């Protein structure tokens, strides 16, 4: 019995009219709530609709090759995702491109800055962020 070590578990429970067990994780798991990630992103990037330079990307018309940065955000066009397991945010600065040179036809070769981040408050994945240009 001297060598017996009690198992340590962390639980995440919510009460929404009934008690629900959302997660059981080990002692080394440091929980970051999905809402904390969303709050942090909103401090930097606003609400994702263009109230800052960061926004949900526009849409490329594949038949014409024309990119429209000004589209209504809908379920079909959004890059914001949340479920009962995780959250994913993808935002770009598509109104302020970086010119990286010229294409063979002489048009500017444009890059758009952006970032994406993810989290799972129930332990499905760790918190992460990546950026691109």
C-alpha positions as a LaTeX table, in Angstrom:
\begin{tabular}{lrrr}
\hline
Residue & $x$ (\AA) & $y$ (\AA) & $z$ (\AA) \\
\hline
Unk1 & 0.00 & 0.00 & 0.00 \\
Unk2 & 2.95 & 2.35 & 0.45 \\
Unk3 & 3.56 & 2.31 & $-3.32$ \\
Unk4 & $-0.09$ & 2.81 & $-4.21$ \\
Unk5 & $-0.70$ & 6.12 & $-5.95$ \\
Unk6 & $-4.21$ & 7.46 & $-6.20$ \\
Unk7 & $-5.30$ & 8.29 & $-9.74$ \\
Unk8 & $-5.79$ & 11.98 & $-10.22$ \\
Unk9 & $-8.50$ & 13.07 & $-12.59$ \\
Unk10 & $-9.98$ & 16.41 & $-13.48$ \\
Unk11 & $-13.59$ & 16.64 & $-14.50$ \\
Unk12 & $-15.46$ & 19.35 & $-16.35$ \\
Unk13 & $-19.11$ & 19.41 & $-15.41$ \\
Unk14 & $-21.85$ & 21.84 & $-16.35$ \\
Unk15 & $-25.36$ & 22.16 & $-15.11$ \\
Unk16 & $-27.77$ & 23.20 & $-17.81$ \\
Unk17 & $-31.03$ & 21.96 & $-16.39$ \\
Unk18 & $-29.24$ & 18.66 & $-15.77$ \\
Unk19 & $-25.73$ & 17.75 & $-14.71$ \\
Unk20 & $-23.53$ & 16.91 & $-17.70$ \\
Unk21 & $-20.01$ & 15.50 & $-17.54$ \\
Unk22 & $-18.14$ & 17.25 & $-20.38$ \\
Unk23 & $-14.60$ & 15.93 & $-19.88$ \\
Unk24 & $-12.37$ & 13.75 & $-17.77$ \\
Unk25 & $-8.69$ & 14.66 & $-18.09$ \\
Unk26 & $-5.44$ & 13.82 & $-16.34$ \\
Unk27 & $-3.57$ & 15.82 & $-13.73$ \\
Unk28 & $-1.25$ & 17.47 & $-16.27$ \\
Unk29 & $-4.03$ & 18.94 & $-18.40$ \\
Unk30 & $-4.36$ & 22.71 & $-18.00$ \\
Unk31 & $-7.81$ & 23.65 & $-19.15$ \\
Unk32 & $-8.28$ & 26.76 & $-21.30$ \\
Unk33 & $-11.92$ & 27.43 & $-21.98$ \\
Unk34 & $-12.95$ & 28.01 & $-25.61$ \\
Unk35 & $-14.56$ & 31.29 & $-24.56$ \\
Unk36 & $-11.17$ & 32.51 & $-23.27$ \\
Unk37 & $-9.63$ & 31.96 & $-26.71$ \\
Unk38 & $-12.53$ & 33.74 & $-28.41$ \\
Unk39 & $-12.26$ & 36.67 & $-25.95$ \\
Unk40 & $-8.51$ & 36.97 & $-26.61$ \\
Unk41 & $-9.01$ & 36.92 & $-30.39$ \\
Unk42 & $-11.75$ & 39.56 & $-30.15$ \\
Unk43 & $-9.42$ & 41.88 & $-28.21$ \\
Unk44 & $-7.02$ & 41.78 & $-31.17$ \\
Unk45 & $-9.26$ & 41.13 & $-34.14$ \\
Unk46 & $-12.69$ & 42.42 & $-33.22$ \\
Unk47 & $-15.74$ & 40.43 & $-34.20$ \\
Unk48 & $-14.37$ & 39.11 & $-37.52$ \\
Unk49 & $-16.71$ & 41.17 & $-39.69$ \\
Unk50 & $-14.26$ & 43.93 & $-40.58$ \\
Unk51 & $-14.56$ & 46.17 & $-37.53$ \\
Unk52 & $-10.74$ & 45.81 & $-37.45$ \\
Unk53 & $-8.42$ & 44.82 & $-40.29$ \\
Unk54 & $-8.97$ & 41.12 & $-39.40$ \\
Unk55 & $-12.05$ & 39.48 & $-40.87$ \\
Unk56 & $-13.59$ & 36.33 & $-42.26$ \\
Unk57 & $-12.11$ & 35.98 & $-45.76$ \\
Unk58 & $-14.04$ & 36.81 & $-48.88$ \\
Unk59 & $-14.91$ & 34.36 & $-51.64$ \\
Unk60 & $-13.07$ & 33.40 & $-54.82$ \\
Unk61 & $-15.25$ & 32.88 & $-57.89$ \\
Unk62 & $-13.50$ & 29.86 & $-59.37$ \\
Unk63 & $-15.09$ & 30.33 & $-62.80$ \\
Unk64 & $-13.64$ & 33.83 & $-63.25$ \\
Unk65 & $-10.71$ & 33.77 & $-60.81$ \\
Unk66 & $-12.01$ & 36.98 & $-59.22$ \\
Unk67 & $-11.73$ & 37.36 & $-55.45$ \\
Unk68 & $-14.47$ & 39.32 & $-53.67$ \\
Unk69 & $-13.39$ & 40.39 & $-50.16$ \\
Unk70 & $-16.82$ & 41.91 & $-49.42$ \\
Unk71 & $-19.29$ & 39.06 & $-48.94$ \\
Unk72 & $-21.96$ & 38.56 & $-46.34$ \\
Unk73 & $-20.87$ & 36.15 & $-43.65$ \\
Unk74 & $-23.11$ & 33.10 & $-43.60$ \\
Unk75 & $-22.86$ & 29.42 & $-42.74$ \\
Unk76 & $-21.55$ & 28.88 & $-46.28$ \\
Unk77 & $-18.85$ & 31.56 & $-46.11$ \\
Unk78 & $-17.74$ & 31.60 & $-42.47$ \\
Unk79 & $-14.36$ & 30.46 & $-41.20$ \\
Unk80 & $-15.47$ & 30.51 & $-37.56$ \\
Unk81 & $-16.38$ & 27.16 & $-36.07$ \\
Unk82 & $-17.44$ & 26.00 & $-32.64$ \\
Unk83 & $-18.92$ & 22.77 & $-31.37$ \\
Unk84 & $-19.39$ & 21.10 & $-28.04$ \\
Unk85 & $-15.83$ & 19.74 & $-28.40$ \\
Unk86 & $-13.66$ & 22.51 & $-29.86$ \\
Unk87 & $-13.36$ & 25.91 & $-31.51$ \\
Unk88 & $-11.53$ & 27.06 & $-34.67$ \\
Unk89 & $-11.02$ & 30.65 & $-35.88$ \\
Unk90 & $-9.53$ & 31.64 & $-39.28$ \\
Unk91 & $-9.20$ & 35.38 & $-40.04$ \\
Unk92 & $-7.38$ & 37.37 & $-42.72$ \\
Unk93 & $-6.40$ & 40.91 & $-43.59$ \\
Unk94 & $-7.59$ & 40.65 & $-47.19$ \\
Unk95 & $-8.12$ & 44.37 & $-47.74$ \\
Unk96 & $-4.42$ & 45.24 & $-47.28$ \\
Unk97 & $-2.43$ & 42.82 & $-49.47$ \\
Unk98 & 1.35 & 42.56 & $-49.58$ \\
Unk99 & 2.80 & 42.83 & $-53.08$ \\
Unk100 & 5.52 & 40.20 & $-53.45$ \\
Unk101 & 6.47 & 40.88 & $-57.05$ \\
Unk102 & 4.83 & 40.49 & $-60.43$ \\
Unk103 & 3.13 & 37.58 & $-62.13$ \\
Unk104 & 4.22 & 36.54 & $-65.65$ \\
Unk105 & 1.33 & 38.60 & $-67.08$ \\
Unk106 & 2.58 & 41.73 & $-65.27$ \\
Unk107 & $-0.13$ & 41.85 & $-62.61$ \\
Unk108 & 0.92 & 42.14 & $-58.97$ \\
Unk109 & 1.54 & 38.92 & $-57.04$ \\
Unk110 & $-0.40$ & 39.52 & $-53.83$ \\
Unk111 & $-0.24$ & 37.85 & $-50.43$ \\
Unk112 & $-2.73$ & 38.25 & $-47.62$ \\
Unk113 & $-1.84$ & 38.10 & $-43.95$ \\
Unk114 & $-3.86$ & 35.89 & $-41.70$ \\
Unk115 & $-3.96$ & 33.67 & $-38.69$ \\
Unk116 & $-5.87$ & 30.74 & $-37.34$ \\
Unk117 & $-6.25$ & 29.34 & $-33.86$ \\
Unk118 & $-7.90$ & 26.39 & $-32.21$ \\
Unk119 & $-8.69$ & 24.96 & $-28.81$ \\
Unk120 & $-10.62$ & 22.22 & $-27.06$ \\
Unk121 & $-11.76$ & 22.78 & $-23.51$ \\
Unk122 & $-12.57$ & 19.08 & $-23.20$ \\
Unk123 & $-9.09$ & 17.82 & $-24.09$ \\
Unk124 & $-9.59$ & 16.84 & $-27.75$ \\
Unk125 & $-6.63$ & 19.05 & $-28.74$ \\
Unk126 & $-4.33$ & 21.66 & $-27.27$ \\
Unk127 & $-4.52$ & 25.41 & $-27.72$ \\
Unk128 & $-2.71$ & 26.55 & $-30.85$ \\
Unk129 & $-2.16$ & 29.52 & $-33.13$ \\
Unk130 & $-0.48$ & 29.89 & $-36.51$ \\
Unk131 & $-0.01$ & 32.82 & $-38.84$ \\
Unk132 & 0.68 & 33.15 & $-42.54$ \\
Unk133 & 1.31 & 35.63 & $-45.31$ \\
\hline
\end{tabular}
